[in-house]
Amino acid sequence: MEVKVLVSNSDLCCAIEEQRLSGVLKIFDNLEEFSDTYIFPEEGLEALFTLLHRNRRNDECVELSRKLERGSIKGRQRIIYDSSQYQKERSEVDWLNQEESDSFEDILKERGYFNFGDYRLCYGCERPLRSIENGETLEKALILFGNSMAGEKEFAEYIKKVYQGLIFDSDLSGTLRRLEAGLAVRKKEILYHLYCIEKEIPEILGHTQMMDNQALGKAMSIPCSPERSRALVEAELTKTADNGEIVCEMHTKMRQIGKNHKPDRIYFCARVPDGIRLDGKKLEGAIYIYKITEHSGGKK
């Protein structure tokens, strides 16, 4: 997957003057894991580089200047200065913006249209969801692109790159293969549930870390609760760490498809206990996604 980012020089100059450059740099940083291309028009480049030079004592301006002058950030990233290509791509993005839904939630709930296989974004567009200004708006776009990932392994590796506020189990693709409804049916729902977990759990726990799991689940905007069977929690929902255990009894419940099928679930730990390490890495305080799979206690 190659992500193309169209960058307006005038909007970038505004970001510098209004001291909003940290959001731009976050876009560059978060896209390092992907193959991506930044396309600038040639018009306005001189003004941009003049402004960067004028602010050469500003660390963020220095960092951006180095990225742009180098013409390539890493092996999988490149920068193109070409007005004709920019205008062509920009016209096509403007057309997509007219056709696609503005609602992130509606798209993932099958109520809105989005061309998931077109990986073009724009810094300086006026409408969501292809308009990116910072790491948060970029993440939403990348989440939507995740619906085009085909197999379990590809999907698992992709979401590990996108949801930077979550830690995923190493056997995630294996659990995805056991989804009752299958990955093709569940992808959008999984992407939305993970987004809700990442955004809502820290906010809820930020008010009180003494909240029990039942209350935490009720505070979520999606169906969420702890597993009731303690035997099942011990047997299937507890991850052995280097120096302890991570209990992943919390789960979001996906919609039921058919009367005889139990809803698929995302099993997770809302906050890894202090001092816990896994494969040598400190995980304390992290949200740990253990399984995205069928209802536990079902078929193996």
C-alpha positions in Angstrom: 0.0 0.0 0.0 1.4 3.4 -1.0 -0.1 6.4 0.7 0.1 9.7 -1.3 -0.1 13.0 0.6 -0.8 16.1 -1.4 0.7 19.2 0.5 -0.4 22.8 -0.1 2.5 25.1 0.3 0.3 28.0 1.4 -1.4 25.9 4.1 2.0 24.6 5.3 3.2 28.2 5.5 0.1 29.0 7.6 1.0 26.1 9.9 4.5 27.5 10.5 3.3 31.0 11.2 0.5 29.8 13.5 2.9 27.4 15.3 1.0 24.3 14.3 4.0 22.5 12.8 4.0 19.8 15.4 0.9 18.2 13.8 2.7 18.2 10.4 5.7 16.5 11.8 3.5 13.9 13.5 2.1 13.0 10.0 5.7 12.4 8.7 6.6 10.4 11.8 3.4 8.2 11.8 3.8 7.4 8.1 7.3 6.1 8.5 6.0 2.5 8.7 4.4 2.8 5.3 5.4 3.3 1.7 4.4 6.9 1.1 4.9 9.8 -1.3 4.5 13.6 -0.5 3.5 15.7 -3.6 4.1 19.5 -3.5 3.2 22.0 -6.3 6.2 24.0 -7.4 4.3 27.3 -7.0 4.9 28.6 -3.5 7.9 26.5 -2.7 10.2 29.5 -2.7 8.0 31.2 -0.1 7.9 28.1 2.0 11.7 27.6 2.1 12.2 31.3 2.7 9.8 31.1 5.7 11.6 28.0 7.0 15.0 29.8 6.7 13.6 32.8 8.5 12.6 30.5 11.4 15.8 28.5 11.4 16.2 28.8 15.1 12.9 27.0 15.6 13.6 23.3 16.2 10.4 22.2 14.4 11.2 24.3 11.4 14.7 22.9 11.3 13.3 19.3 11.4 10.8 20.0 8.6 13.4 21.8 6.5 15.8 18.8 6.7 13.0 16.4 5.6 12.0 18.5 2.6 15.5 19.4 1.4 16.6 15.8 1.5 13.8 14.8 -0.9 13.6 11.4 0.7 12.9 10.6 4.4 13.5 6.9 4.4 13.9 4.2 1.9 10.1 3.7 1.4 9.3 7.5 1.5 9.9 10.1 -1.2 9.0 13.8 -1.9 8.0 15.0 -5.3 7.9 18.7 -6.4 5.6 18.7 -9.5 2.7 21.1 -10.1 1.1 19.1 -12.9 1.0 15.9 -10.8 -0.2 17.8 -7.7 -3.1 19.4 -9.6 -4.1 16.1 -11.2 -4.1 14.3 -7.9 -5.7 17.1 -6.1 -8.6 17.2 -8.6 -9.2 13.5 -8.1 -9.1 13.9 -4.3 -11.6 16.8 -4.5 -13.9 14.5 -6.5 -13.6 11.8 -3.9 -14.5 14.4 -1.2 -17.7 15.1 -3.0 -18.6 11.4 -3.3 -17.6 10.1 0.0 -19.3 10.3 3.4 -18.0 12.9 5.9 -18.7 10.5 8.9 -16.1 8.2 10.1 -18.6 6.3 12.2 -21.2 6.0 9.4 -18.6 4.5 7.0 -17.5 1.8 9.4 -21.2 1.1 10.4 -22.1 0.5 6.7 -24.1 3.7 6.5 -21.7 5.8 4.4 -19.6 5.4 1.2 -15.8 5.5 1.1 -13.4 4.3 -1.6 -11.1 2.2 0.7 -8.7 1.2 -2.0 -7.7 4.8 -2.9 -4.9 5.8 -0.6 -4.6 9.5 -1.4 -4.8 12.2 1.4 -4.4 15.9 1.4 -2.8 18.5 3.8 -4.9 21.6 3.0 -8.2 20.1 1.9 -11.3 21.5 3.5 -13.4 18.3 4.1 -12.9 15.1 6.0 -11.9 12.4 5.9 -9.1 12.7 3.4 -7.9 16.0 4.9 -5.2 15.5 7.5 -3.7 18.1 9.8 -2.1 16.0 12.6 -1.6 12.5 13.9 -5.2 12.0 15.0 -6.8 12.9 11.6 -4.2 10.8 9.8 -5.0 7.8 12.1 -8.7 8.0 11.1 -7.8 7.9 7.4 -5.4 5.0 7.9 -8.1 3.1 9.9 -10.5 3.4 7.0 -7.7 2.2 4.6 -7.5 -0.9 6.8 -10.7 -2.2 5.3 -8.8 -3.0 2.1 -6.4 -5.4 3.8 -7.3 -8.9 2.5 -6.0 -11.7 4.7 -5.7 -12.2 8.4 -1.9 -11.8 8.5 -1.9 -8.6 6.4 -4.7 -7.1 8.4 -3.1 -8.0 11.7 0.3 -6.4 10.7 -1.5 -3.3 9.4 -3.5 -2.6 12.5 -0.5 -3.0 14.7 1.1 0.0 12.8 -2.0 2.1 12.8 -3.3 2.0 16.4 -0.3 3.4 18.3 -2.2 3.5 21.6 -2.7 -0.2 21.7 -0.4 -3.2 22.2 -1.4 -6.3 20.2 -0.7 -10.0 21.0 1.9 -11.7 18.7 -0.7 -14.3 17.7 -3.3 -11.9 16.6 -3.6 -13.3 13.0 -4.2 -16.8 14.5 -7.1 -15.6 16.5 -8.6 -13.7 13.5 -8.8 -17.0 11.6 -11.3 -18.2 14.2 -13.8 -15.4 13.8 -17.3 -16.9 13.6 -18.4 -14.6 10.8 -15.0 -14.4 9.1 -12.7 -11.4 8.6 -14.3 -10.1 5.4 -17.6 -9.6 7.2 -16.1 -8.2 10.5 -13.3 -5.9 9.2 -15.1 -2.6 9.5 -16.6 -3.5 12.9 -13.2 -4.5 14.2 -11.6 -1.3 13.0 -14.3 0.8 14.8 -14.2 -1.2 18.0 -10.4 -0.8 18.2 -10.8 2.9 17.6 -13.3 3.1 20.5 -11.1 1.1 22.8 -8.1 3.2 22.0 -9.9 6.6 22.5 -12.4 5.9 25.3 -10.5 3.6 27.8 -7.8 6.2 28.7 -10.4 8.9 29.1 -12.7 6.8 31.3 -9.8 5.5 33.4 -8.4 9.0 33.6 -11.3 10.0 35.9 -10.7 7.1 38.3 -8.4 4.1 38.1 -10.4 2.4 40.8 -13.3 1.6 38.4 -14.1 -2.1 38.2 -14.4 -3.9 34.8 -18.2 -4.0 34.9 -18.5 -0.3 35.3 -15.8 0.3 32.7 -17.7 -1.7 30.2 -20.9 0.2 30.9 -19.1 3.5 30.3 -18.0 2.5 26.8 -20.0 3.6 23.7 -20.0 0.1 22.3 -21.2 -3.2 23.9 -18.4 -4.1 26.3 -18.2 -6.2 29.5 -16.0 -8.6 31.4 -16.3 -12.4 31.0 -18.4 -13.9 33.7 -16.9 -17.4 33.9 -13.7 -17.2 36.0 -12.7 -20.7 34.8 -12.9 -19.4 31.2 -10.8 -16.4 32.1 -8.1 -18.5 33.6 -8.1 -21.1 30.8 -8.4 -18.9 27.7 -8.2 -15.2 28.5 -5.0 -14.9 30.6 -1.7 -14.1 28.9 1.4 -15.3 30.6 4.0 -12.5 30.8 7.7 -12.6 31.7 6.9 -11.9 35.4 3.2 -12.3 35.9 -0.1 -12.5 34.0 -2.2 -10.2 31.9 -5.9 -10.9 32.5 -7.9 -10.1 29.3 -11.4 -10.7 30.5 -12.8 -7.4 29.0 -14.4 -7.8 25.6 -16.4 -5.8 23.1 -19.3 -7.7 21.5 -19.9 -7.4 17.8 -23.3 -7.6 16.2 -25.0 -11.0 16.0 -25.3 -12.5 12.5 -28.0 -15.1 12.4 -29.9 -16.7 15.3 -27.5 -19.6 15.9 -24.2 -17.7 15.9 -22.7 -16.0 18.9 -21.2 -12.5 18.3 -17.5 -12.3 17.7 -15.5 -10.4 20.2 -12.3 -8.4 21.0 -10.7 -9.6 24.2 -8.4 -7.1 26.0 -6.9 -5.9 29.2 -7.8 -2.2 29.8 -4.7 -1.5 31.9 -1.8 -3.8 32.2 -0.7 -4.0 35.9 2.4 -2.1 37.1 5.7 -3.9 36.7 4.6 -6.4 34.0 7.0 -7.1 31.1 6.4 -9.2 28.0 9.3 -10.3 25.9 11.4 -7.9 27.8 9.2 -4.9 27.1 7.5 -2.8 29.8 3.7 -3.0 29.3 2.5 -1.4 32.6 -0.5 0.9 32.0 -0.9 -0.3 28.3 -4.1 -1.4 26.7 -3.4 -5.0 25.6 -5.4 -6.5 22.7 -5.2 -10.3 23.2 -7.7 -11.9 20.8 -10.0 -10.8 18.0 -12.0 -13.9 17.6 -15.0 -16.1 18.2 -16.8 -16.2 21.6 -14.3 -17.9 24.0 -15.3 -21.4 25.1 -16.5 -22.1 21.5 -14.9 -24.4 19.0 -11.1 -24.5 18.6 
